């Protein structure tokens, strides 16, 4: 399987690309509230895909989903800390 940091990095990149269209479709307030759910779902999905493609059947997909949700929470925390350190609102 690919390293966890790859899943975290891809999650952060894809969410950043999807953030503006999401806010345009559902509005700023709802888009701001949905972004963490998108992060968790995307990280979970990417980790399941990672386990399916590169895990060679060694990890159950439900465990990969649980680990992906943990990685999503981690990537959200890293992203928030970086924004706070740079003073970005």
Residue pairs with C-beta under 8 A, 6 or more apart in sequence:
1 50
1 51
1 54
1 55
1 59
2 50
2 54
4 67
4 71
6 50
7 43
7 46
7 47
7 50
7 68
7 71
8 43
8 71
8 74
8 75
8 78
10 46
11 39
11 42
11 43
11 46
11 71
11 72
11 75
12 75
12 78
12 79
14 42
15 35
15 38
15 39
15 42
18 38
19 31
19 35
22 31
22 34
22 35
22 38
23 31
23 32
24 31
25 31
26 34
36 76
39 72
39 75
39 76
40 69
40 72
40 73
40 76
41 72
42 72
43 68
43 69
43 71
43 72
43 75
44 65
44 66
44 68
44 69
44 72
45 68
46 68
47 64
47 65
47 67
47 68
47 71
48 61
48 64
48 65
48 68
50 64
50 68
51 59
51 61
51 63
51 64
52 61
52 64
55 64
83 89
